Amino acid sequence: MHPHQQNKPQDILCDCSGTTKTKIRQLIQQGSDTLDKISRATGACSGCGACDYELMQFLTAEQTRLSQPPQDAS
């Protein structure tokens, strides 16, 4: 992402650290498979804690999505 590009509000998952869904997807694809690993890499869930549940839900959904075989576009 270009440093001057603004994140869309709906992409931000953690307001305290500014962590985005896009960043979390990248980390998951690179092997970060736990809330702790994502938190250490981004600072998410280390502030007020308001994003803990949403981040865990997002992590689970992304892991499920990535474990599914690609759908045929026919």
Secondary structure, DSSP 4 states (H G I P E B T S, - for coil): --TTPPPPGGGEEETTTTEEHHHHHHHHHTT--SHHHHHHHH-TTSSSSTTHHHHHHHHHHHHHHHHSPPPP--
